[in-house]
Structures are given as C-alpha cells and as structure tokens.
Amino acid sequence: MKLTTAIRVIAATVCGLFLLTGCSQPDKGQQPQKELTKMTMLISSDAPDCVRSAAEEFINRAAFYSDGELEISLSESQQVETILESSEAEFAFVSNEELVSSVPELETLNLPFYFKHEDYQFSALNAERTKKRLNELLSAVYPMEVQMATVCGYEDLAADAQVDLTDFRKRYPLAVKTSYFSDQLQEEIGAREIVSDNPFQLLLDGGAEIAQASLSQVIETVQQGQKQAQELVVFTSAHKLETVYLLIGQDVMESLDEKQQAAVEQAAVMACGYCSTLAQQQRDQQIEQLQELGVQVYRVNLEKYFALLGDIYQYQSEEMLLQPDAELDSAIRSEGVQGTF
C-alpha cells in the first residue's frame, strides 16, 4: 500500500510539472507580433486635392507593400519649410512653389512653357542627372532629397474674345505675375508683358488682352456673371506645369530593411502616378465644363513657340531678367530626355 501510494504521489508530481511546463510554452498557432516602423508624411494644409490624395495613396501603398510594417501618419501644416528644416517628418509632398523662396534656383521650373507636357516633365525631372542637381540644391537647405517628382496642376492662358492670334502683326499685352524677359527679348518674342499680382483680374478690368490663369478662375468668373461666356476664350497652352516633389529624409532609407525600402520605392511610383492622373482628370473636367458654359476653348499648337523659348532659355539666358540654373537647365534638356526642345 505504501509503495502504491508513493507511486501515485510521484506520478501526480510529474503530471503537475508537465502541465506547468506546458503552460509556459508558446502557442505554435499564434504569430509573433510585427514590429511597426512609425513615420510621418507632411503636406501643406492648403495642398491641392490631387496632392492630398497622392499622400494618402503613398501611406496606404507603403503599408501594403511592407506587410503592415510601415505605419505612416499624415500631417498638415502651414509651416512646411520650418518642419522640413527640423527633420520632423520623414516624407513630404511639397510643391515647387513652396520651395522657391528658400531655393531660388528652382524658379527655373516656373519659366513659361518650360515643359511641353506632363510626359516631358516627368521624364526630365526624374532623370538621374536632374535629380542629382535637385538634391544638391535642396541639401543646402533641407535634410531631404527628391524621391520622385510629378505634375500637380496647370496654368493656361485666358484672353479677350476679340483677340486674333492669326494676325501676327498684332502684339497683345500679356498679363503675368512675374516677367522673365527683358524689353529686347519681349520685342523678339512679339508680346509685351504687364506684371500684376492678379493677371486674370487685370484682363477682366481691361488692362490686358491675354493673361495667365487657371481654368478654375475662368469657370468661377463666368458662373458668377462677372463676364459672359462669349467674352472670353481659353488657350489650353500649358503655360506652366506645376511641379510637386515627393521628398524623403536623407537617412530614412538607410534605417529601413530591404523589404521596407522596396515598399517605399513602389509606393512612391504609385502615388506620383496617381497625383498626375488626378491632376489631368481635373483639367479634362474643367475644359469640358468651360465648353458647357459656352467658353471657346482652343488647344494651341505651340511647337514654334517652344523652339523659340528653348533657344532663349539655352542660348540667350544672359539677356533674361532671371537666368535659369545652368546645371538644372542643361540636365532637363539633355539628350537622354524624351521630347526635348
């Protein structure tokens, strides 16, 4: 009896130890929790809808491609430059306009008719030689570099309906925010420029016959009855393509593993493509809306104008009021860029 009792006690003890040991073992069916890398994407609080949507697309794509390891939050601010300088954000979608005051050389991209179209702009700005120069300029001010650049908006030309562009003897005053051409060059181009803080309003007031304008300005003017539709015409000339950069902190990629780096690169491509698509869709919708309102819309063939300005920017820049950044201009016009001037 005593032996039987002893065996039972030993057996119970072993079972108890086994159960306790078993409780401490990890559940083989439970996956280990992923370690999240938390970062911030910065945009301006007044960024256009296409940029805001592209930033959200980047965040979602980065999370998807990294299997949830990259958790990026969206931050909006009116102090974009200050935040960029302080390295408080790892990523940013920032327009060229927001950077010009700190990096004056970027004013080169604001020259009229500098890019023929979106494809030319994308090809030129994302070429390695161009990105190298952009990053040289940016690194002097911000601890950021360009991951990718794309279009985020357009500026066209509006005109009085009486303007006759088929009569090349006439020189119509063109209202602009900034003049880049000396009087001599204006004579060669065949157009006189008038500088105004609000070029389109100057056109409406009769102070100019052609003015740089956004399509939304023309739509709003007609809808509010400030001008009748038949009094205005629009030239969809891509007078200016507005550029936005997807910036990334200089040390960010080094802090990520290979899978996360690939996720960022893929997300950048998708987000910038999405931004360009949305900007183009909005432009197409605005052109259709203008036509429905009764505004005449002309799609202008500007090949000769492009050639003329290309020669001025490249060979006569010393005569301009603002000289293009030589390295940036040369990179954009390099033989490796499709559709050059």
Secondary structure, 3 states (H helix, E strand, C coil): CHHHHHHHHHHHHHHHHHHHHHHHCCCCCCCCCCCCEEEEEEEECCCCHHHHHHHHHHHHHHHHHCCCCEEEEEEEECCHHHHHHHCCCCEEEEEHHHHHCCCHHHHHHHCCCCCCCHHHHHHHHCCHHHHHHHHHHHHCCCCEEEEEEEEEEEEEEEEECCCCCCCCCCCCCEEECCCCECHHHHHHHCCCEEECCCHHHHHHCCCCCEEEECHHHHHHHHHCCCCCHHHEEEEEEEEEEEEEEEEEECCCHHHCCHHHHHHHHHHHHHHHHHHHHHHHHHHHHHHHHHHHHCCEEECCCCHHHHHHHHHHHHHCHHHECCCCCHHHHHHHCCCCCCCCC
